[in-house]
Amino acid sequence: MTLATLLCLAASLSPQGPVDVEVTPAGKPAVTASWRVPKIVVDTDFGSATVDPDKLEQILFGDPDVVVAAGTELRGKVKLGTVEAKVDGKTQRFATRELESLVVLREGSGGKASFAGAWMTSFGPAELQQRGLTVTGTYGFDSKGKIEGKLDKGALEFTYRDSNSSGSGRWELLPEDGAFTGNYDDNKGFWGGYRRVATAAPAKPGEITSGQTDAGMRYHVHWPKDYKAGAKMPAICILHGSNMDGLAYVNTIAVSWPKLAERYLIVGFDGERLSQASKAGALRFNYTYVNFGGPEVGPAWAHRQSPALVADSLQQLGKDLSITRWFLGGHSQGGFLSYAMLMFYPELLAGAFPMSCNLLVQCEPGNFDAAAQAKQHRVPVAVMHGERDQVVDYESGVYCNLRMIDGDFPFVRFFHPDKIGHQFGLMPVDEAIAWLDAASSDEPERLVAFAEKQAEDMWWRDVGATLTRLRELRAPASLSSRIDAVAAKLEKAAAEEAGKLRAAIEKDGSGKWIDEWLEWRTEYATSRAAEPAVAAYAALRKKQEKRGDELFGEWRGSEKKDRATAFDKIAAEAFATRWYPAVKLWTK
């Protein structure tokens, strides 16, 4: 906008209604006030300009004064002796000679068209200040990164520097979305962000509302139609796929499985990293977790990735929304994150349903000590993967299920619809939630009924895991006869093969029994009849472990054409290790 376009006849400027402003007296804290913006005249080197009150953004008082209006900066002398505004409803006069700045506040902190404020960005949280057309600030979870720049036609041209790198970039505001998008180092990479403003999602029965947690995670909640304020309820937390948003997934659950939407609060988190796919009116997000190794592990940028932020948010919303139990799952990218939540924050979850994904190496069950595993094993896991998935291959789901069983998780169920690909909305989410809810119950009567039903349907792994849970809960004596009856059914089903397999494990060094054992273990490992065989297998695994690691290294380093031969060596010498079933799957 040129100076000429800001020059207006005084008569053509109609008075505007009062607006919120932030007035900063020199050397004193800023004051928020309500001000009816008058006609403001600025004497510049090129003549006088009269600023449209509706276009005013900021005034920086000094020598010269700097006025920002409609994205244009004017320098000169502002003809404004006092600012008469209302502070807390009372009129107060500020002499402009004693003021440092005045900022018009539109649509939130720093103004609708301002970069000022707190942000969640591609490189961690940022705190920016905007004075006139100049923007400065910090970024990163340690706040050690520095930003300096200047607005050019509404976009911010900036330089950045931190302990590892420096360069330049350009951001453009999406003011209606409270976000910005851009790049750094001549389009080397994307750098975007959204405003960080902790806000509670208002409760509106039958609707979806949105908010933001103290950790900076945007979230969306579907409220049951009969929701009452303060009601204690279980909740489903859904984590979205790449370049998506939590709102779409919450809406899908509410529409596709309406019974779930009435029994549970449905909560979806947006990833804390704005996606390059974002456009005005359609923000998209991604999660971060690839470098996450646990709470407080590594530098701040690693241990404050999505798992930590989601954990903080689950704890906050658990209190704010009176949530009794969290059933957390995710699709694709969100599925990877679900496993990270399960393995690093099991105490927050009642059940997990990762789908259409795989395991990160740091989420492998063998990486955790006995104390951590004890917490993890209390969480039922519904592994979900469509057999026709062409985005994340079906074998990834088979592997995840295998690793949960091999990691001694008692409650594991593999949901693998044969005609479904990567589509979240077609997965049996309702079946998975029903199973998780029943398996994680702390009501003895309900658990006994669940065990009886699973025994009738011959889901023997569930039966044994439920019986263990009942023993831990110390079920009342009134249920003893029913518990004994279902336990007898399990032990009878397991006994026939248990002794034979134990003998094979202890005496047959060829491993011809291994495939039969792995299949039998999936169903019966939670029975008491299986305990001697399980112990014998664990002892043999420990004996073969070192050799297994060596042979796996050879397999991984071999050419594709030679991998079958490399697998044969594992099958002959390390069949009791975790590498045998995994490499068999991968080789196939």
N, C-alpha and C positions, 0 to 999 in steps of 0.2 A: 504494500500500500504506500502511495507517495504522500508527500506532505500536502499536496493539493487536495487529496481526497479527505484529509482530516480537517481542512479549512471549511468551516460551515458558517453561514450567517447566524448570528445569535438568535434571531427570531425563529429560525427553523428548528431549533433545538427545544423540544418539549421537556419539562421536568420529569425525571424518572422517579420511580418508587424507591424507598430505602433499600439498601443492600447491606449485607454483612461485610465488614472490613476488619483487617488487623492493623491497628495503629501502634507504631513502635516509637515512643519518646526516646530521645538520645540518652543512652546509659541506663535505661529502665526496661522492665519486661514489657512485652507486647500486650496490647489490650484489644479484645474483640468488641466491636461496637456496631451499631446500626446507623447508616449514614445515607442521607439523600444527596446523591452526587450532583453538584451544581455544574454549570458550564465552566470549564477550566480552560484558561488561555495560557499558552506557552509562547514567550518571546524567544525566538531562535535566531541564528545568524542569517536565516533565509526569510525572516518575517514572522508574523504572529500566526499561531494556529489555535483554533478553538476545537477542543476534543469532545466528541460525542460522549455524553455520560454513560451510555450503554456499552461503549467500546473500551472504557478505561479498565486497565488491568492492575497497574502499579504506578506509584510515584516514589522515587528515591530522592530524598531531599539532600542538597549539597551545593557544590559550586563546580559545574552547573547542576541544576536539578535534572533528573532523568525521568521521563514519563513514558510508560509503555501502554499503547492502545492498539487494539486489533493486531497485535503481533509486531508493531512498528515502534521503534525507540526514537523519542524526541529529546534533544538536549537543549537546555536554555534556562530561562527563569520562569517559574510558575507563578502566575498572579493569583495567589490564594493566601490570604492573611491568616485565616483560622479554619479549622475543621470542627464544625459543630455536629456532634453525634450523640447518640444515646448509648450509655454503658449501663447494663443491668436496669434498663428502663428509665434512667435518669440522664438528663441532658448534661453534656460535658464539652467544654471548648478546649481545643488543642491549638496552640500557636504553631504555625508551620515552621518558624525559625527554630523551634525546640524539638521538632520531629526528625526521626531518622528515615522512616519509610511508612508507606500506607499501601496495603495490598487488598484488592477486592477479592473476596472469597466467593467463588462460584463452584458448585458441585464438589464440595469437599476441601480438604486441606490444601492450601497453596493456590486455590483457584482452579476452575474448570480447565483452563488452558495453560496450566503451570506444571513444571517438572518438580516443584517443591514438594517435599514430603517423604514418607517411607515407602519403599518398594520391595517386592520380591522379584529378583532378576535371574537371568541365566547364570550369573556368577555370584549368587548369594544375595543377601539383603543389601539394600542401598539406602542411604540417607542423603537427600539432595536439598540444597538451598538455591533459590532463584531470587536474584536481586537485579531488577531491570532485565536485561537480556543475558546476564551472566549467570551461569549455573556452576556450582561447585558441590562436592560431596565425597562420601566414602562408599565403598562396596566390599562385599565379602563377609563371611561369617565372623572373621576377626576384625572387620572394619578397617583393615590396613590398606586396602586399595583406594586410590585417589582418582577423582573425576574432576576435570575442569573443561568448561566449554562455553559456547555462546550461541544464542538462537539466531538462526538465519531463515527468514520466511517461515517461522513456526517450527522448524526442525532444529534439533540440537546437534551442532558440530562440536565434538569433544575429543580430548586426549585422556588417556588412562595410564595408570602405572601401579604396579604392585611389586611384591618381592621377586616374582618370577618373569614378569613381562611388562611391556609397555607398547602403546600404539595409539591409534585414533579410531574414531567411529562416528556414526550418525544415528540418531534416534528420531522417530516421528511419533507424536502423541496420537492416541486414539481416545480423545477426551471423554466421549460418551461411554466408553468401556472401562475407564480408569486404568488404562494400559498404555504402553508404548512398544513399538517394534523397531528393529534396526539391525545394524551390522557393525562389525569392527574390522579394521585393517583391510579396507577396499574389498568388502564382501568375503573376507576369509571365513567368517562365521557369523551366525545369528546371535543377536543380543537383544532380548526383550524383557519386559517386566510388567507386573500389575501392582496397583496400589495396595499397600499393606495397612489395612484398617480393621482391627478386631471388631466384629459386629455379630450380635446374636441373631440367628434366623428366627423371625417371629413365628409363633405357633398358630397355624391356620388349618384347622381340621379339614381333611379332604384335599388339601393343596400341597404344592411344593414351594418352599421358601428357601432363601439362601443367606449365608453369613460367612464369617471368616474367624478362624480360631486365633488365640493369642500367638500360636506358633506361625501364623501367616498362611495357613491352609484354607483355601476357599472350600466351602461345603454346601451341600444341598440336602434338604430333609423333606421326605414325604410324610405327612401327618395323617394317621388313620382318621376316618370320618367321625368316629366317636371319641376322638382324643380329648382328654381333660387335662388342663394345666397341672403339672406336677405329678401326673400319673407315672408309676414305675412300670417300665416296659422293656422287653428285650429288643435288640436292634440288629439289623443287617447292615454291615458296612461293605459297600461295593467300590472297588478300585478299577478305574477305566483302562482301556487299551491305549496304545500310542496315538498321539495327535488327536485326542478326543477330550471329553469333559465329563465330570461326574454327573451333571444334570441329566444328560441323555441316558445314562445307565440307570439312574434312579427312576426316571420316567418309564423306561422299558420294564423294569420290575413291577412298577405300579400298574402298568397296563397289561402286561403279559401274565402276571400272577397276582390278581387282585386280592386273593385270600391272604397272601403274604403281606400285602400293603395294609391290611386291616389288623393283622396280629402283631406286626413289628413296625417300629420306626425304620424307615429306609434312609440311610445316610450315604452320600457319595462325596468323596474328596476329589477336587481337582489337583493334578500334579502341581508342584510348586515352581515348575519351570515352564514359562510360556512357550508354546510351540511356534515354529516358523510358519505353520499353516494358519495362524491366527489372522483374521481380517476384522475390519470394523463391524461390530454387531455379531461376530462369531469367533470368540476366543477359543483356542484349543491349547491343550496342556500335555506335558510329559512328566513322569516321575524320574527320580534319580535314586540309584541304589547299587550300581555296578561296583563302586569303590567302598561300599559300606561293610565294615568288619565287626560292628558291634558298638554299643553305647560307649562313648568316650575313647574309642579306638582310632588312632591316627589323628591327623590334623582336623581342625574344625570343619573344613569344607567337605571332608569325607564322613565324619561321624554325625554331621548335621544334615545328611541327605534324607530322602523321603521316609525311610523306616523310623528315624528318630522323630521327625515332624508329625508323622501319622500317630506314633505312640503318644506323643504329648497331646495331640488333638483328641485321641480316643479317651484319654484320662480326663481331659477338660469337659468334653461333651458327656462323658459318662456321669459326671457330677451335675452339669448344667441341665441335662435332660432326664435325669433319674433313670439311667439305663441299667437294667439288671444284668444283662449278658450281651456280649458282642459276638456275632457270627460274621467273620470277616472273610471275604473272598475277592478275587480279581480276575479279570479277563486279559489274556495275552500279556502285555507289559504289566498290567495290574496283577496278573497271576504270579509273575516273578517276584513282585513286591510282596504278595501274600505269603509266599514261602519265607521271605526275609522276616516278616512279622511273626510268623509261626515259630521260627527258629530262635529269633533274638528277643522276642517279647511275648512268649507263650502265656505269661501270667495275665495278660490283658484279654485273652480270647477264650470263649467257650467252645468255639468250633471254627474250622477253616475250610474254605472251598476254592482253592486255586484251580484255574481252568485254562486250557489252551496255551500252555507255557512249558517251561523246563526249570531245572534247579540251577541256581548260581553255585559255583564251586564252594563259596564260603558258607553256603546253606546245607552242604552235605552233612547228614546226621553224625558221621564219624568225627567231625571236627569239634564236637562239644563234650565237655566232661560229664561225669555221672550226675552231678547236681543239676546241670542245665537240662540233661536228658529227662530227668524225673519230672521237671516242669513241662517239657515239651510233650511227654507221653500222656499227659492228662487231657490233651486237646485232640478230639476226634478230627480226622482229616478226610474230606471228600475230594479225591483227585478226579478232575473232570476233563475229558478230552474227546472231541468228535473224531471218529475213525476216518473221516474223509477230509480232515484238516490239511489244507495245502499251504497254509501260512506258517504254522509251527507243526512239524510233522507228528503224526500220531505216535510214533515210537518215543517221542519226548514224554508223552503222558504215561506210556507203559513204563518208561524208566523212572519217572517220579513215583509211581505206585510201587514199583520194585524197591526203590530206596526207602520209602516210608516203612514198608514191611521189613526190609533188611535192617532198618534202624530201630526195630522193636517197638514201633508205635502200635499200641493195642487195637485202637479203633481206626481202621483204614478201609475205605470203600472206593472202588474204582467205577465211576460212571462214564461209560464210553459208548454213546449212541452211535449206531452203525451208519446212519444216513445223514449225519450232521458234520459240517465242516467247521469253519472258524467263527460261525455266527453265535454271538452271545445270547441273543433273544430266543434261540431254539434249543439251548441247553436245558437239561432237566433240573433247573435251579430249585424249583419247589420240592422235588424229591430229595435233593441233597440237603436242603435246610431242614426238612422234616426228620431225616435221619440224624443230622447233627444235633438237633434239638433234643431228640429222644435219647441219644447216646450220652449227651453231656448233662442230663438231668441229675439233680441232687435229691430227687424225691424217690425213696425206696419203692413205694408202691408202683410208680410209673416205670422204674427200671426193671422190676420183676416182670411186669406185663410186657415190656419190650423184649426181655430175654426169652420169655415164653413164645412170643411171636417169631423171633428170629430162629429159635429152635424148630418151630413148626415149618419154617421156610428153609431150614438147614443152612443158615448163615452162622456157621459155628464159630468163626472168629469173633463176631459180635457177642455171641453168647458168653464165651470165656472172658472177654474184656468187661462185659456187664457184671458178671459174677465177681470179678476182682473189684470193680467199683462198689458193688454192694458190700463186700467185706470191709472196704475202707470206710464206708459210711456207717458201718455197724447197723445193718438193717434190723428192725425190731423182730422179736421172736415170733410174732404173729405171722411173719412171712417165711419162716424157716422151712416149712413143709414144701412150699412152692419153689423156693430156692433150691432145696435138695433135689426136688424132682427134675428141674431143668438141668441141674448140674450132672445128674445121673445120665441124662440123655446125651450130654456133651461127652462125658467120659466114655460112654459106650461107643459113640461114633468114632472117637479118637483112638481107642484102645487097640483095635484090630491091627493097625499099621504101626503104632508107636513103638512097640517092642522090636518088630522086624527092622524098622529103620534105625533104631538105636544100635542094634547089633551090626548092621551094615556099616554105619559110621565108624564104629569102634574097630571093626575087623577087616573090612574090604578097602584096601588102599587104592583100588583102581578108580573109584569115583563113579562107577556105573550107576549108582543109586542117586546121584546128585539131582537130576531133573525131577525124579519122583519125590525126593525130599523137599525141594523148593516148592513144588505144587502143594504137597501135604502141609508144609509149614504155613502157607498162606491161610489155610482154613483152620488148622488145629493148634498152632503155636501157643494160643492163649489158654489151652486146656492144661490141667495138672498132669494128665497122662503124658503130655509132650515134654515135660520138664527134663527128664533124663536124656532124651534125644537132643533137646535144645542145648543142654550143657555139653554133651559129647561133641556136637557140631561146633560149638564155640571154642572148645579146646583144640579141635583140629584146625579151625580157621586161624587161631593164634599161631599154631605151628607152621602153617603155610604162608603166613602174612608177608614175610620178608621176600620170599621167592615170588609171590604174587605181584608185589610192587615192581620187582625187577622185570618180570615177564610183561606186565602191562606197559612198562616203559618201552620195551622192545616192540610190542604191538603198535603203540602209538607212533613210534618212529619209523615203522615199516612202510613200504610202498603199498598202495591199495591192493595190488595184485598178490601181494605176499601176506595179507592180513589173515586169511583163512588158515594158513600154515602157522602163523604166530598165535592164533587163537587155539589151535590144537595143542600147543605146548601148555597154555594156561589150563585147558581142559584135562591135561594129563598130570600136571604138577601142582596146580593151584586152584583146583575145582571148588574148594571150600571157602575161598576168599570172595569178597564182594565183586572182584573183577570178573569172575566167571559169568554170572548172569548178565552183567552190564556189557561186557565185550561180545558175548554171544548175540545180544540184541543189536549192537552196533555193527557187528560183522555181517549179520543177516541183511 
